[in-house]
Amino acid sequence: MTLNISRILHAGYVFECGDARIAFDPIFENPFSRNCHAFPDVRFDHAQIRKLQFDAVFISHFHDDHCSLESLDLLDRHTPIHIYCLFEELFAMVRELGFVHVHSLAIDLPVHVGAFVVTPRAALDADVDSMFQVAAAGLNVLNVVDSWIDPEGLQALARHAPWDMVLWPFQTMREIEVLSPSRATPAPGELPADWIEQLALLQPRYVVPSSCQFLQEPWSWYNHAFFPVSYRQFGQQVEAALPGVEVVRLNPGVSVVLDRDGLRPAAPLPWVLPVGEQDVDYRYDPDAVAPASADIARRFPALGEAQAARVRDYLAIGLLDKYRDMELPEDSYFEKPRAWQLTVYDHTGAATQRRYRVEGDSIAALPAGTGPVSWTTEVSIAKLYAALELGESLTSMYMRINDAVFDPDTEHDLESADLVDDPLIRCLFNDAFGAYQAAQLRRLKERT
């Protein structure tokens, strides 16, 4: 018996063994997560996907590039859906979509599906992520998804070595560094040392660089700033450091057959439709110039009056209420009184500035132009509305933080500040579970 492994997109895979077919983190959309355009480019034949029968679907965590209701909506409602998630709200949304067999995964508790034994394994951030050990046909595959592995978990996984294949997240995405480009340092040219150390302990025969590169809009400076690790670099450095390990690139739709003797090509997934050249690679440019926030805002259409009013109300009331309800992180930059300036740009590039006095868990509006500021945030009104109502993630917000020069005391304090301590980021994304899926569910229900 052999094991057939096919790439869908990002961390999505189809595994087939005997009569059983299962899927992991299936995303049948491009773009996905609202504004992540697959690179290499692909389309999906949704008519064919609607005819597919999976014996089970496994979802590693709730992030929108792994759990999309738009994609699940294409599947038969009797498909068993197994999800690792600590929040019951997600299970309720999947059931509301119509699925009748929705199950919660537990770490180290195996799930048997035909010839497969799928065992969730603990990731470093156990409140969010899981990994999957997939055993079938006498073979052992580790799907790391896009998790980090803690030392204790690594030792447990090493006891199963040598692994036949490891699906490894090969990106060090710079979604935080692009928030403050004038303060970011260029990415190192080498892979993280712990990657090589961990792979050496796992002793895989084959390593697949998993988790895909993606692009934003054609004009976006992010297209050369997000991903410092290329497929080529990953393959060269891993194979040089670990003789005997073969790095295998699987583009979307590509399939392979794995057995004890080796790896060979298989027929591609017919419902994944490649568009253009597929063996493309991301070109990271550490000197990529970040356009002004006003110029970026001009790229987005004007909001309707009701939409703009939603943003204005949020900035005047909702943001303040949300901030006061949250607990300040330990050692926060905002433990001391700070003057925070939030600048929102409309579709013409015109700026509206608001200032707030922030101290601990308290926040209050300040008159415009009051004194010096010690933290700045810039964002397009279109993206702010999308985050409030459409589930837009931080990855594509084009938010800009502290892209200025402050007084010496403030500059000193900022050296130890965490960018995600930004009040707007915290108010939009902290304790906001499932906003993307909730927005999807509303749209799906409106269609029907």
Secondary structure, DSSP 4 states (H G I P E B T S, - for coil): --EEEEE-STT-EEEEETTEEEEES----SSBTTTBEEES-EEE-HHHHHT---SEEEE---STTT--HHHHTTS-TTS-EEE--S-HHHHHHHHHTT-S-EEE--TT--EEETTEEEEEEE-SSTTT-EEEEEEETTEEEEE-TT----HHHHHHHHTTPSPSEEEEE-----TTGGGSTTTPPPPPSS--HHHHHHHHHH--SEEEEES-EEE--TT-GGGGTS----HHHHHHHHHHHSTT-EE----TT-EEEEETTEEEEEPPPTTEEE-S-SS------TTPPPPPHHHHHTTSPPPPHHHHHHHHHIIIIIHHHHHHHSPPPTT-GGGS-EEEEEEEE-TT--EEEEEEEEETTEEEEE-TT-S--SEEEEEEHHHHHHHHHT---GGGS--EES-S---HHHHHHHTT--GGG-HHHHHHHTT-TTHHHHHHHHHHHHH-
